Amino acid sequence: TTEIYTLSLPDALPISMAASRAHRWAVHISWLSGLAVLVAVVFENTPDQVGIAAAVVLAVLMVSTPVVILRRIGRHDQVTATTIWGAIAAYLAFGLAFSLLYSAAFQADAASFRNMADARLGDTNYFSFVTMTTLGYGDITPVAAFPRALVVMQTLIGQIYLVVVVARVVSVLGKPNTTLRRVDGD
């Protein structure tokens, strides 16, 4: 199931970017990045470095996608279902991006985490979302410098994201539904 999940992400992310009306060059780069990841995943006998590089490329793509989505929904004058679903999709994409970075860190050095069984997305997704929501069960612990830095970055992004997005949604909800019209002579 991990392979199916991984293969669907390179396709879904460029589609999300295109639907969010990202710049054409960003959509093209996302398609090329997705293709590179797809090639690395399909060829099972690739060296570990290729798998690590594929995870990092996909993570970068996962981070750029919510930025594009948030830019788009930040322009909404009214809160709609699209606004809410876009905010949720962006939050989940950030979590999945960090999951891929944790997977790459584990593949590079299995001793960088205590109590993580493998680099499959089940363990890294769990760790990522426990970290981003600041639940912090403590069952999986980063022990190397790079994963610890990722944890700090993800925790800050997760908290700042929630504060900013909730504040934006509340501010838009609080506005009366009026339209400013230009009056002749102004």
FISE-934665 format. One record per atom (N, C-alpha, C): residue in three letters; x, y, z; atom name. Coordinates in Angstrom, 3 decimals. Atoms other than C-alpha are relative to their C-alpha. Layout:
> Ala_X_Y_Z_CA
...
//
This chain:
> Thr_0.808_-1.201_0.000_N
> Thr_0.000_0.000_0.000_CA
> Thr_0.847_1.259_0.000_C
> Thr_-0.884_-1.167_-0.014_N
> Thr_2.927_2.350_0.605_CA
> Thr_0.378_0.398_-1.417_C
> Glu_-0.393_-0.303_1.369_N
> Glu_3.938_2.050_-3.046_CA
> Glu_-1.123_0.720_-0.740_C
> Ile_1.128_-0.647_0.668_N
> Ile_0.454_2.971_-4.280_CA
> Ile_-0.140_1.434_0.487_C
> Tyr_0.097_-1.331_-0.593_N
> Tyr_0.353_5.925_-1.896_CA
> Tyr_1.079_0.904_-0.557_C
> Thr_-1.120_-0.790_0.487_N
> Thr_3.775_7.119_-3.012_CA
> Thr_-0.166_0.324_-1.475_C
> Leu_0.170_-0.239_1.425_N
> Leu_2.912_6.736_-6.693_CA
> Leu_-1.103_1.009_-0.277_C
> Ser_1.088_-0.935_0.257_N
> Ser_-0.266_8.793_-6.363_CA
> Ser_0.379_1.435_0.331_C
> Leu_-0.382_-1.362_-0.372_N
> Leu_1.411_11.815_-4.740_CA
> Leu_0.613_0.791_-1.148_C
> Pro_-0.561_-0.798_1.095_N
> Pro_3.508_12.823_-7.789_CA
> Pro_-1.043_0.466_-1.003_C
> Asp_1.060_-0.430_0.909_N
> Asp_0.296_13.006_-9.806_CA
> Asp_-0.928_1.020_0.650_C
> Ala_0.979_-0.854_-0.679_N
> Ala_-1.936_14.670_-7.218_CA
> Ala_0.526_1.404_0.252_C
> Leu_-0.532_-1.315_-0.350_N
> Leu_0.387_17.522_-6.304_CA
> Leu_0.003_0.982_-1.165_C
> Pro_0.088_-0.954_1.118_N
> Pro_0.769_19.075_-9.773_CA
> Pro_-1.439_0.361_-0.346_C
> Ile_1.409_-0.289_0.258_N
> Ile_-2.991_18.777_-10.233_CA
> Ile_-0.509_1.019_1.017_C
> Ser_0.391_-0.967_-1.033_N
> Ser_-3.491_20.602_-6.921_CA
> Ser_0.548_1.378_-0.317_C
> Met_-0.597_-1.296_0.328_N
> Met_-1.096_23.318_-8.022_CA
> Met_-0.714_0.640_-1.187_C
> Ala_0.701_-0.539_1.171_N
> Ala_-2.838_23.703_-11.381_CA
> Ala_-1.385_0.495_0.391_C
> Ala_1.334_-0.409_-0.441_N
> Ala_-6.243_23.847_-9.703_CA
> Ala_0.053_1.270_0.841_C
> Ser_-0.158_-1.206_-0.811_N
> Ser_-4.905_26.553_-7.381_CA
> Ser_0.508_1.178_-0.817_C
> Arg_-0.438_-1.041_0.931_N
> Arg_-3.890_28.573_-10.435_CA
> Arg_1.410_0.504_0.288_C
> Ala_-1.408_-0.347_-0.189_N
> Ala_-0.168_28.465_-9.726_CA
> Ala_0.575_0.461_-1.336_C
> His_-0.672_-0.401_1.238_N
> His_2.221_29.970_-12.238_CA
> His_0.283_-1.241_-0.833_C
> Arg_-0.210_1.122_0.903_N
> Arg_2.671_27.777_-15.276_CA
> Arg_1.335_-0.693_0.258_C
> Trp_-1.309_0.607_-0.237_N
> Trp_6.373_27.248_-14.527_CA
> Trp_-0.010_-0.865_1.262_C
> Ala_0.072_0.792_-1.236_N
> Ala_5.538_25.974_-11.012_CA
> Ala_-0.701_-1.328_-0.256_C
> Val_0.707_1.247_0.331_N
> Val_3.093_23.428_-12.419_CA
> Val_0.920_-0.914_-0.801_C
> His_-0.918_0.810_0.802_N
> His_5.674_22.255_-14.989_CA
> His_1.098_-0.607_0.867_C
> Ile_-1.038_0.518_-0.893_N
> Ile_8.364_21.917_-12.334_CA
> Ile_-0.559_-1.104_0.882_C
> Ser_0.591_1.034_-0.843_N
> Ser_5.989_19.944_-10.140_CA
> Ser_-0.230_-1.295_-0.781_C
> Trp_0.159_1.207_0.811_N
> Trp_5.201_17.563_-13.003_CA
> Trp_1.341_-0.687_-0.209_C
> Leu_-1.318_0.594_0.206_N
> Leu_8.914_17.044_-13.708_CA
> Leu_0.535_-0.632_1.283_C
> Ser_-0.434_0.556_-1.285_N
> Ser_9.673_16.517_-10.031_CA
> Ser_-0.755_-1.285_0.306_C
> Gly_0.810_1.196_-0.207_N
> Gly_6.818_14.055_-9.758_CA
> Gly_0.456_-1.153_-0.878_C
> Leu_-0.500_1.027_0.909_N
> Leu_8.140_12.182_-12.787_CA
> Leu_1.313_-0.586_0.509_C
> Ala_-1.267_0.480_-0.546_N
> Ala_11.606_11.970_-11.230_CA
> Ala_-0.228_-0.922_1.194_C
> Val_0.317_0.840_-1.158_N
> Val_10.142_10.566_-8.011_CA
> Val_-0.611_-1.312_-0.463_C
> Leu_0.646_1.196_0.522_N
> Leu_8.000_8.127_-9.964_CA
> Leu_1.032_-0.978_-0.558_C
> Val_-1.050_0.842_0.558_N
> Val_11.061_6.797_-11.826_CA
> Val_0.803_-0.647_1.126_C
> Ala_-0.779_0.542_-1.126_N
> Ala_12.968_6.382_-8.550_CA
> Ala_-0.776_-1.066_0.758_C
> Val_0.819_0.972_-0.733_N
> Val_10.067_4.499_-6.960_CA
> Val_-0.220_-1.259_-0.824_C
> Val_0.283_1.152_0.855_N
> Val_9.385_2.238_-9.950_CA
> Val_1.205_-0.934_-0.076_C
> Phe_-1.197_0.835_0.083_N
> Phe_12.973_1.044_-10.213_CA
> Phe_0.453_-0.356_1.402_C
> Glu_-0.246_0.432_-1.375_N
> Glu_13.339_-0.965_-7.015_CA
> Glu_1.476_-0.142_0.332_C
> Asn_-1.417_0.241_-0.262_N
> Asn_17.066_-1.589_-7.400_CA
> Asn_0.828_1.273_-0.006_C
> Thr_-0.738_-1.255_-0.033_N
> Thr_18.012_2.049_-7.126_CA
> Thr_0.807_0.075_1.286_C
> Pro_-0.787_-0.143_-1.229_N
> Pro_20.740_2.940_-4.632_CA
> Pro_-0.761_0.810_1.050_C
> Asp_0.656_-0.726_-1.088_N
> Asp_19.731_4.335_-1.249_CA
> Asp_0.012_1.506_-0.238_C
> Gln_-0.087_-1.435_0.243_N
> Gln_20.904_7.790_-2.324_CA
> Gln_-1.106_0.483_-0.926_C
> Val_1.072_-0.388_0.920_N
> Val_18.346_7.834_-5.135_CA
> Val_-1.327_0.032_0.747_C
> Gly_1.220_0.014_-0.810_N
> Gly_15.575_6.874_-2.709_CA
> Gly_-0.072_1.190_0.927_C
> Ile_-0.056_-1.169_-0.885_N
> Ile_16.687_9.574_-0.314_CA
> Ile_-0.267_1.269_-0.802_C
> Ala_0.201_-1.179_0.851_N
> Ala_16.861_12.130_-3.130_CA
> Ala_-1.453_0.098_-0.457_C
> Ala_1.401_-0.007_0.423_N
> Ala_13.399_11.096_-4.345_CA
> Ala_-0.899_0.474_1.125_C
> Ala_0.806_-0.434_-1.147_N
> Ala_11.963_11.558_-0.852_CA
> Ala_0.154_1.496_0.234_C
> Val_-0.238_-1.438_-0.209_N
> Val_13.558_15.001_-0.568_CA
> Val_-0.691_0.816_-1.099_C
> Val_0.655_-0.715_1.110_N
> Val_12.324_16.087_-4.027_CA
> Val_-1.505_0.030_0.213_C
> Leu_1.436_0.049_-0.235_N
> Leu_8.820_14.925_-3.194_CA
> Leu_-0.380_0.867_1.197_C
> Ala_0.273_-0.855_-1.159_N
> Ala_9.015_16.698_0.182_CA
> Ala_-0.009_1.472_-0.397_C
> Val_-0.035_-1.387_0.469_N
> Val_9.987_19.967_-1.515_CA
> Val_-1.267_0.307_-0.800_C
> Leu_1.234_-0.166_0.754_N
> Leu_7.085_19.498_-3.906_CA
> Leu_-1.193_0.088_0.937_C
> Met_1.093_-0.009_-0.976_N
> Met_4.807_18.785_-0.936_CA
> Met_-0.061_1.323_0.757_C
> Val_-0.009_-1.289_-0.702_N
> Val_5.896_22.030_0.746_CA
> Val_-0.448_1.116_-0.934_C
> Ser_0.374_-1.078_0.929_N
> Ser_5.466_24.150_-2.378_CA
> Ser_-1.492_-0.022_-0.312_C
> Thr_1.427_0.105_0.323_N
> Thr_1.954_22.864_-3.026_CA
> Thr_-0.881_0.720_1.012_C
> Pro_0.865_-0.744_-0.916_N
> Pro_0.367_24.111_0.226_CA
> Pro_0.243_1.502_-0.030_C
> Val_-0.266_-1.434_0.114_N
> Val_2.085_27.454_-0.245_CA
> Val_-0.855_0.583_-1.121_C
> Val_0.814_-0.455_1.121_N
> Val_0.353_27.776_-3.615_CA
> Val_-1.484_-0.016_0.379_C
> Ile_1.403_0.098_-0.409_N
> Ile_-2.965_26.599_-2.153_CA
> Ile_-0.352_1.141_0.957_C
> Leu_0.268_-1.057_-0.980_N
> Leu_-2.729_29.041_0.759_CA
> Leu_-0.023_1.376_-0.648_C
> Arg_0.000_-1.270_0.716_N
> Arg_-1.887_31.888_-1.583_CA
> Arg_-1.336_0.216_-0.692_C
> Arg_1.286_-0.087_0.707_N
> Arg_-5.029_31.125_-3.539_CA
> Arg_-1.154_0.245_0.972_C
> Ile_1.139_-0.169_-0.907_N
> Ile_-7.394_30.753_-0.583_CA
> Ile_0.135_1.268_0.834_C
> Gly_-0.186_-1.261_-0.702_N
> Gly_-5.877_33.835_1.044_CA
> Gly_-0.679_1.158_-0.698_C
> Arg_0.666_-1.036_0.781_N
> Arg_-7.544_35.844_-1.705_CA
> Arg_-1.519_-0.095_0.068_C
> His_1.454_0.148_-0.078_N
> His_-11.027_34.567_-0.914_CA
> His_-0.601_1.111_0.850_C
> Asp_0.711_-1.044_-0.736_N
> Asp_-13.402_37.313_0.162_CA
> Asp_-1.050_-0.586_0.934_C
> Gln_0.970_0.692_-0.834_N
> Gln_-15.833_34.812_1.648_CA
> Gln_0.528_-1.393_0.302_C
> Val_-0.391_1.355_-0.351_N
> Val_-15.261_31.553_3.471_CA
> Val_-1.003_-0.949_-0.645_C
> Thr_0.829_0.995_0.672_N
> Thr_-16.566_28.723_1.310_CA
> Thr_0.534_-1.384_0.347_C
> Ala_-0.494_1.368_-0.185_N
> Ala_-16.185_24.962_1.337_CA
> Ala_1.394_-0.138_-0.609_C
> Thr_-1.311_0.036_0.640_N
> Thr_-13.248_25.470_-1.033_CA
> Thr_1.070_0.568_0.920_C
> Thr_-0.947_-0.602_-0.946_N
> Thr_-11.554_27.700_1.532_CA
> Thr_0.366_-0.997_1.095_C
> Ile_-0.232_0.949_-1.088_N
> Ile_-11.966_25.126_4.285_CA
> Ile_0.782_-1.213_-0.496_C
> Trp_-0.693_1.168_0.533_N
> Trp_-10.919_22.163_2.134_CA
> Trp_1.433_0.343_-0.426_C
> Gly_-1.360_-0.420_0.356_N
> Gly_-7.934_24.115_0.818_CA
> Gly_0.892_0.113_1.213_C
> Ala_-0.780_-0.120_-1.238_N
> Ala_-6.785_24.904_4.354_CA
> Ala_0.336_-1.367_0.565_C
> Ile_-0.253_1.365_-0.490_N
> Ile_-7.145_21.255_5.362_CA
> Ile_1.023_-0.704_-0.881_C
> Ala_-0.936_0.636_0.927_N
> Ala_-5.331_20.042_2.244_CA
> Ala_1.419_0.531_0.192_C
> Ala_-1.319_-0.596_-0.208_N
> Ala_-2.462_22.453_2.856_CA
> Ala_0.629_-0.514_1.300_C
> Tyr_-0.499_0.504_-1.286_N
> Tyr_-2.119_21.350_6.500_CA
> Tyr_0.475_-1.451_-0.143_C
> Leu_-0.379_1.397_0.203_N
> Leu_-2.066_17.683_5.488_CA
> Leu_1.245_-0.119_-0.879_C
> Ala_-1.171_0.036_0.878_N
> Ala_0.464_18.378_2.719_CA
> Ala_1.267_0.356_0.767_C
> Phe_-1.168_-0.308_-0.831_N
> Phe_2.815_20.021_5.235_CA
> Phe_0.400_-1.218_0.827_C
> Gly_-0.294_1.191_-0.805_N
> Gly_2.530_16.946_7.467_CA
> Gly_0.631_-1.108_-0.821_C
> Leu_-0.564_1.034_0.869_N
> Leu_3.204_14.585_4.569_CA
> Leu_1.398_0.375_-0.485_C
> Ala_-1.336_-0.441_0.422_N
> Ala_6.172_16.678_3.430_CA
> Ala_1.025_-0.323_1.075_C
> Phe_-0.930_0.308_-1.075_N
> Phe_7.799_16.355_6.819_CA
> Phe_0.147_-1.504_0.199_C
> Ser_-0.085_1.457_-0.064_N
> Ser_6.971_12.645_6.839_CA
> Ser_1.044_-0.519_-0.988_C
> Leu_-0.987_0.396_1.006_N
> Leu_9.001_12.290_3.644_CA
> Leu_1.414_0.403_0.415_C
> Leu_-1.320_-0.416_-0.488_N
> Leu_11.879_14.268_5.160_CA
> Leu_0.477_-0.914_1.126_C
> Tyr_-0.380_0.944_-1.058_N
> Tyr_11.842_12.008_8.236_CA
> Tyr_0.387_-1.345_-0.594_C
> Ser_-0.330_1.255_0.679_N
> Ser_11.838_8.996_5.919_CA
> Ser_1.388_0.073_-0.617_C
> Ala_-1.328_-0.173_0.594_N
> Ala_14.863_10.371_4.067_CA
> Ala_1.078_-0.004_1.075_C
> Ala_-0.978_-0.021_-1.096_N
> Ala_16.661_11.050_7.364_CA
> Ala_0.214_-1.402_0.552_C
> Phe_-0.121_1.373_-0.503_N
> Phe_15.923_7.504_8.548_CA
> Phe_0.758_-0.872_-0.989_C
> Gln_-0.716_0.773_1.023_N
> Gln_17.126_6.032_5.238_CA
> Gln_1.487_0.338_0.002_C
> Ala_-1.406_-0.411_-0.029_N
> Ala_20.334_8.038_5.510_CA
> Ala_0.712_-0.549_1.224_C
> Asp_-0.599_0.497_-1.237_N
> Asp_20.958_6.944_9.115_CA
> Asp_-1.115_-0.532_0.897_C
> Ala_1.074_0.627_-0.780_N
> Ala_18.647_4.465_10.852_CA
> Ala_0.124_0.302_1.490_C
> Ala_-0.199_-0.314_-1.415_N
> Ala_20.160_5.442_14.203_CA
> Ala_-0.425_1.427_0.341_C
> Ser_0.388_-1.384_-0.268_N
> Ser_18.822_9.005_13.832_CA
> Ser_-1.315_0.104_0.769_C
> Phe_1.242_0.046_-0.773_N
> Phe_15.546_7.946_15.487_CA
> Phe_0.051_-1.176_0.963_C
> Arg_0.139_1.082_-0.960_N
> Arg_14.941_5.892_18.588_CA
> Arg_-1.421_-0.542_-0.112_C
> Asn_1.280_0.723_0.041_N
> Asn_12.106_3.320_18.344_CA
> Asn_-0.764_0.147_-1.308_C
> Met_0.669_-0.001_1.303_N
> Met_11.327_3.844_14.644_CA
> Met_0.395_-1.294_-0.699_C
> Ala_-0.267_1.313_0.579_N
> Ala_10.990_0.450_12.953_CA
> Ala_0.615_0.086_-1.402_C
> Asp_-0.526_-0.141_1.350_N
> Asp_11.569_1.517_9.353_CA
> Asp_-0.417_1.344_-0.578_C
> Ala_0.251_-1.299_0.638_N
> Ala_11.322_4.394_6.895_CA
> Ala_-1.306_0.021_-0.772_C
> Arg_1.277_0.002_0.709_N
> Arg_7.915_3.399_5.580_CA
> Arg_-0.856_1.163_0.476_C
> Leu_0.795_-1.188_-0.296_N
> Leu_5.343_6.136_5.511_CA
> Leu_-0.937_-0.173_1.186_C
> Gly_0.851_0.191_-1.174_N
> Gly_3.258_4.562_8.272_CA
> Gly_0.638_0.575_1.247_C
> Asp_-0.709_-0.506_-1.175_N
> Asp_5.849_5.254_10.959_CA
> Asp_0.304_1.483_-0.112_C
> Thr_-0.375_-1.406_0.141_N
> Thr_6.982_8.566_9.537_CA
> Thr_-1.224_0.917_-0.047_C
> Asn_1.243_-0.795_-0.038_N
> Asn_3.412_9.809_8.948_CA
> Asn_-0.465_0.175_1.439_C
> Tyr_0.401_-0.047_-1.408_N
> Tyr_2.538_8.942_12.524_CA
> Tyr_0.866_0.998_0.762_C
> Phe_-0.912_-0.893_-0.715_N
> Phe_5.630_10.708_13.858_CA
> Phe_-0.195_1.445_-0.432_C
> Ser_0.159_-1.350_0.521_N
> Ser_5.083_13.714_11.604_CA
> Ser_-1.234_0.683_0.575_C
> Phe_1.226_-0.649_-0.470_N
> Phe_1.496_14.369_12.630_CA
> Phe_-0.049_0.108_1.520_C
> Val_-0.115_-0.134_-1.458_N
> Val_2.181_13.685_16.311_CA
> Val_0.861_1.215_0.331_C
> Thr_-0.880_-1.155_-0.195_N
> Thr_4.951_16.277_16.029_CA
> Thr_-0.714_1.297_-0.371_C
> Met_0.613_-1.241_0.473_N
> Met_2.983_18.849_14.010_CA
> Met_-1.146_0.452_0.897_C
> Thr_1.097_-0.364_-0.889_N
> Thr_0.031_18.727_16.384_CA
> Thr_0.491_0.227_1.429_C
> Thr_-0.677_-0.141_-1.298_N
> Thr_2.485_18.958_19.330_CA
> Thr_-0.558_-0.959_1.050_C
> Leu_0.440_1.027_-0.929_N
> Leu_0.981_15.832_20.865_CA
> Leu_1.189_-0.551_0.770_C
> Gly_-1.246_0.429_-0.610_N
> Gly_4.462_14.462_21.511_CA
> Gly_-0.109_-1.187_0.933_C
> Tyr_0.090_1.199_-0.832_N
> Tyr_3.813_10.935_22.771_CA
> Tyr_1.363_-0.437_0.532_C
> Gly_-1.341_0.365_-0.444_N
> Gly_7.559_10.321_22.950_CA
> Gly_0.381_-1.428_-0.304_C
> Asp_-0.352_1.376_0.321_N
> Asp_7.428_6.763_21.637_CA
> Asp_1.066_-0.080_-1.093_C
> Ile_-1.055_-0.119_1.001_N
> Ile_9.557_7.725_18.603_CA
> Ile_0.704_1.319_0.272_C
> Thr_-0.765_-1.184_-0.385_N
> Thr_12.345_10.157_19.342_CA
> Thr_1.143_0.236_-0.972_C
> Pro_-1.173_-0.289_0.826_N
> Pro_14.823_11.907_17.035_CA
> Pro_1.223_0.157_0.905_C
> Val_-1.208_-0.099_-0.825_N
> Val_18.352_11.555_18.383_CA
> Val_1.153_0.676_-0.730_C
> Ala_-1.046_-0.675_0.770_N
> Ala_20.430_13.073_15.573_CA
> Ala_-0.386_1.468_-0.202_C
> Ala_0.201_-1.447_0.121_N
> Ala_20.830_16.791_14.906_CA
> Ala_-0.986_0.373_-1.107_C
> Phe_0.875_-0.380_1.114_N
> Phe_19.093_16.937_11.502_CA
> Phe_-1.468_-0.312_0.283_C
> Pro_1.413_0.248_-0.319_N
> Pro_15.867_15.159_12.542_CA
> Pro_-0.529_0.888_1.127_C
> Arg_0.439_-0.909_-1.068_N
> Arg_15.739_17.267_15.702_CA
> Arg_-0.304_1.386_-0.555_C
> Ala_0.256_-1.301_0.630_N
> Ala_16.010_20.425_13.590_CA
> Ala_-1.305_-0.036_-0.791_C
> Leu_1.264_0.145_0.727_N
> Leu_13.186_19.126_11.391_CA
> Leu_-1.196_0.055_0.951_C
> Val_1.082_0.007_-0.990_N
> Val_11.048_18.530_14.490_CA
> Val_-0.300_1.421_0.469_C
> Val_0.196_-1.382_-0.447_N
> Val_11.579_22.098_15.687_CA
> Val_-0.682_0.804_-1.099_C
> Met_0.575_-0.740_1.124_N
> Met_10.805_23.488_12.227_CA
> Met_-1.464_-0.396_-0.205_C
> Gln_1.375_0.443_0.228_N
> Gln_7.679_21.352_11.835_CA
> Gln_-0.937_0.461_1.105_C
> Thr_0.834_-0.450_-1.114_N
> Thr_6.375_22.223_15.284_CA
> Thr_-0.341_1.476_-0.149_C
> Leu_0.251_-1.429_0.197_N
> Leu_6.770_25.934_14.598_CA
> Leu_-0.938_0.251_-1.174_C
> Ile_0.864_-0.175_1.167_N
> Ile_5.208_25.683_11.139_CA
> Ile_-1.427_-0.423_0.327_C
> Gly_1.325_0.493_-0.351_N
> Gly_2.305_23.646_12.502_CA
> Gly_-0.772_0.966_0.875_C
> Gln_0.676_-0.929_-0.905_N
> Gln_1.515_26.104_15.272_CA
> Gln_-0.290_1.338_-0.671_C
> Ile_0.197_-1.271_0.697_N
> Ile_2.007_29.239_13.184_CA
> Ile_-1.086_-0.157_-1.066_C
> Tyr_1.016_0.258_1.018_N
> Tyr_-0.092_27.704_10.406_CA
> Tyr_-1.392_0.070_0.612_C
> Leu_1.328_0.016_-0.617_N
> Leu_-3.018_27.049_12.720_CA
> Leu_-0.429_1.391_0.445_C
> Val_0.344_-1.344_-0.470_N
> Val_-2.869_30.531_14.231_CA
> Val_-0.352_0.905_-1.178_C
> Val_0.214_-0.894_1.135_N
> Val_-2.613_32.321_10.882_CA
> Val_-1.262_-0.380_-0.780_C
> Val_1.159_0.420_0.794_N
> Val_-5.202_30.248_9.007_CA
> Val_-1.301_0.226_0.771_C
> Val_1.213_-0.221_-0.797_N
> Val_-7.734_30.336_11.845_CA
> Val_-0.290_1.495_0.097_C
> Ala_0.198_-1.451_-0.072_N
> Ala_-7.197_34.096_12.224_CA
> Ala_-0.548_0.535_-1.324_C
> Arg_0.466_-0.452_1.314_N
> Arg_-7.695_34.592_8.473_CA
> Arg_-1.464_-0.393_-0.224_C
> Val_1.376_0.462_0.190_N
> Val_-10.862_32.496_8.366_CA
> Val_-0.958_0.792_0.885_C
> Val_0.854_-0.756_-0.918_N
> Val_-12.287_34.263_11.420_CA
> Val_-0.153_1.444_-0.479_C
> Ser_0.092_-1.387_0.467_N
> Ser_-11.462_37.693_9.975_CA
> Ser_-0.903_0.114_-1.222_C
> Val_0.868_-0.029_1.179_N
> Val_-13.180_36.850_6.698_CA
> Val_-1.444_-0.276_0.408_C
> Leu_1.351_0.280_-0.479_N
> Leu_-16.176_35.388_8.542_CA
> Leu_-0.611_1.220_0.683_C
> Gly_0.490_-1.168_-0.728_N
> Gly_-16.435_38.591_10.585_CA
> Gly_-0.361_1.176_-0.868_C
> Lys_0.294_-1.115_0.902_N
> Lys_-16.698_40.856_7.545_CA
> Lys_-1.429_-0.085_-0.505_C
> Pro_1.323_0.023_0.633_N
> Pro_-20.109_41.899_6.321_CA
> Pro_0.175_-0.232_-1.499_C
> Asn_-0.062_0.291_1.430_N
> Asn_-20.841_40.794_2.781_CA
> Asn_-0.345_1.245_-0.810_C
> Thr_0.197_-1.213_0.785_N
> Thr_-20.435_44.163_1.125_CA
> Thr_1.035_0.052_-1.100_C
> Thr_-0.911_-0.165_1.117_N
> Thr_-18.847_45.026_-2.148_CA
> Thr_0.284_1.481_-0.160_C
> Leu_-0.363_-1.392_0.225_N
> Leu_-16.925_48.248_-2.643_CA
> Leu_-0.165_0.305_-1.474_C
> Arg_0.197_-0.393_1.388_N
> Arg_-17.974_50.023_-5.790_CA
> Arg_0.670_1.340_-0.233_C
> Arg_-0.635_-1.244_0.379_N
> Arg_-16.162_52.737_-7.571_CA
> Arg_-1.071_0.998_-0.424_C
> Val_0.945_-1.065_0.327_N
> Val_-18.097_55.970_-7.770_CA
> Val_0.690_0.915_-0.998_C
> Asp_-0.597_-0.865_1.017_N
> Asp_-17.544_58.203_-10.807_CA
> Asp_0.599_1.236_0.671_C
> Gly_-0.690_-1.159_-0.547_N
> Gly_-15.044_60.920_-10.008_CA
> Gly_0.983_-0.372_1.079_C
> Asp_-0.955_0.415_-1.031_N
> Asp_-13.141_58.900_-7.399_CA
> Asp_1.213_-0.636_-0.603_C
//
